């Protein structure tokens, strides 16, 4: 499925739910997390509905590469210069809360409240 009309992140990507966007293009969107774990915490998600990392196919490699390559640039633009974490939760046992593939990018001074 390329789009799920009931998916929270599909609605954000479509502009139906407001978000604090950092970046968007035809394939992906990056926006601030509404419950940040760190001073800088944003999500990078494909516009196309992919349920989780467990659903990724080999054909998705270029998209995932672009998503990963975007994160360092956005971290620098948000003042993070001393390292960051990238997290991808997959499925219920992987603690994925929203069933739409996304990468968490978290950075900034420690200690982080969660983690």
TORGU-55946 format. One line per field, with one value per residue (C-alpha): residue number from 1; y, z, x; chain; residue in one letter. Coordinates in steps of 0.2 Angstrom, whole numbers, padded with zeros to 4 digits. Example, Ala and Ser with C-alpha at 12.3 -4.5 7.8 and 13.67 -1.06 7.14 Angstrom:
% TORGU-55946
num: (1 / 2)
c2: (-0022 / -0005)
c3: (0039 / 0036)
c1: (0062 / 0068)
cadena: (A / A)
residuo: (a / s)
% end
This chain:
% TORGU-55946
num: (1 / 2 / 3 / 4 / 5 / 6 / 7 / 8 / 9 / 10 / 11 / 12 / 13 / 14 / 15 / 16 / 17 / 18 / 19 / 20 / 21 / 22 / 23 / 24 / 25 / 26 / 27 / 28 / 29 / 30 / 31 / 32 / 33 / 34 / 35 / 36 / 37 / 38 / 39 / 40 / 41 / 42 / 43 / 44 / 45 / 46 / 47 / 48 / 49 / 50 / 51 / 52 / 53 / 54 / 55 / 56 / 57 / 58 / 59 / 60 / 61 / 62 / 63 / 64 / 65 / 66 / 67 / 68 / 69 / 70 / 71 / 72 / 73 / 74 / 75 / 76 / 77 / 78 / 79 / 80 / 81 / 82 / 83 / 84 / 85 / 86 / 87 / 88 / 89 / 90 / 91 / 92 / 93 / 94 / 95 / 96 / 97 / 98 / 99 / 100 / 101 / 102 / 103 / 104 / 105 / 106 / 107 / 108 / 109 / 110 / 111 / 112 / 113 / 114 / 115)
c2: (0000 / 0017 / 0027 / 0023 / 0036 / 0031 / 0032 / 0047 / 0049 / 0048 / 0062 / 0072 / 0070 / 0075 / 0091 / 0085 / 0086 / 0100 / 0097 / 0107 / 0102 / 0102 / 0095 / 0088 / 0082 / 0070 / 0055 / 0059 / 0071 / 0076 / 0084 / 0087 / 0074 / 0080 / 0071 / 0074 / 0063 / 0076 / 0094 / 0089 / 0075 / 0073 / 0060 / 0056 / 0046 / 0041 / 0048 / 0031 / 0020 / 0007 / -0001 / -0004 / -0008 / -0026 / -0022 / -0014 / -0022 / -0021 / -0009 / 0003 / 0004 / 0021 / 0029 / 0023 / 0029 / 0046 / 0046 / 0042 / 0055 / 0069 / 0066 / 0073 / 0089 / 0092 / 0089 / 0102 / 0114 / 0112 / 0115 / 0097 / 0096 / 0083 / 0067 / 0060 / 0044 / 0036 / 0024 / 0013 / 0003 / -0011 / -0019 / -0021 / -0030 / -0017 / -0004 / 0004 / 0015 / 0022 / 0009 / 0019 / 0017 / 0031 / 0035 / 0044 / 0056 / 0062 / 0074 / 0088 / 0089 / 0075 / 0069 / 0064 / 0061 / 0044 / 0032)
c3: (0000 / -0005 / 0007 / 0022 / 0025 / 0043 / 0046 / 0057 / 0048 / 0031 / 0037 / 0042 / 0025 / 0017 / 0027 / 0035 / 0053 / 0057 / 0061 / 0064 / 0047 / 0045 / 0028 / 0014 / -0004 / -0015 / -0006 / 0012 / 0026 / 0042 / 0057 / 0076 / 0088 / 0099 / 0114 / 0112 / 0122 / 0119 / 0115 / 0096 / 0092 / 0075 / 0064 / 0046 / 0037 / 0019 / 0011 / 0004 / 0018 / 0023 / 0040 / 0048 / 0045 / 0044 / 0028 / 0019 / 0002 / -0007 / -0019 / -0004 / -0002 / -0011 / -0001 / 0016 / 0010 / 0007 / 0024 / 0033 / 0023 / 0027 / 0046 / 0048 / 0038 / 0049 / 0065 / 0060 / 0055 / 0072 / 0081 / 0085 / 0083 / 0096 / 0090 / 0089 / 0089 / 0075 / 0081 / 0070 / 0080 / 0071 / 0076 / 0093 / 0101 / 0094 / 0103 / 0087 / 0092 / 0075 / 0061 / 0048 / 0045 / 0053 / 0060 / 0076 / 0076 / 0093 / 0099 / 0110 / 0127 / 0139 / 0151 / 0140 / 0150 / 0142 / 0132)
c1: (0000 / 0007 / -0004 / -0015 / -0029 / -0029 / -0011 / -0005 / 0011 / 0003 / -0009 / 0006 / 0015 / -0001 / -0003 / -0019 / -0011 / 0000 / 0019 / 0035 / 0043 / 0062 / 0062 / 0051 / 0053 / 0043 / 0049 / 0051 / 0047 / 0056 / 0048 / 0050 / 0044 / 0030 / 0037 / 0056 / 0068 / 0082 / 0085 / 0085 / 0073 / 0065 / 0058 / 0062 / 0048 / 0045 / 0029 / 0025 / 0017 / 0029 / 0023 / 0040 / 0058 / 0053 / 0043 / 0057 / 0062 / 0079 / 0071 / 0069 / 0088 / 0090 / 0076 / 0083 / 0100 / 0093 / 0084 / 0100 / 0110 / 0098 / 0100 / 0118 / 0113 / 0098 / 0107 / 0120 / 0106 / 0099 / 0115 / 0120 / 0139 / 0144 / 0135 / 0118 / 0108 / 0097 / 0084 / 0072 / 0059 / 0051 / 0035 / 0026 / 0041 / 0053 / 0043 / 0036 / 0021 / 0016 / 0014 / 0023 / 0042 / 0052 / 0069 / 0071 / 0086 / 0090 / 0105 / 0110 / 0118 / 0115 / 0108 / 0093 / 0077 / 0074 / 0083)
cadena: (A / A / A / A / A / A / A / A / A / A / A / A / A / A / A / A / A / A / A / A / A / A / A / A / A / A / A / A / A / A / A / A / A / A / A / A / A / A / A / A / A / A / A / A / A / A / A / A / A / A / A / A / A / A / A / A / A / A / A / A / A / A / A / A / A / A / A / A / A / A / A / A / A / A / A / A / A / A / A / A / A / A / A / A / A / A / A / A / A / A / A / A / A / A / A / A / A / A / A / A / A / A / A / A / A / A / A / A / A / A / A / A / A / A / A)
residuo: (x / x / x / x / x / x / x / x / x / x / x / x / x / x / x / x / x / x / x / x / x / x / x / x / x / x / x / x / x / x / x / x / x / x / x / x / x / x / x / x / x / x / x / x / x / x / x / x / x / x / x / x / x / x / x / x / x / x / x / x / x / x / x / x / x / x / x / x / x / x / x / x / x / x / x / x / x / x / x / x / x / x / x / x / x / x / x / x / x / x / x / x / x / x / x / x / x / x / x / x / x / x / x / x / x / x / x / x / x / x / x / x / x / x / x)
% end
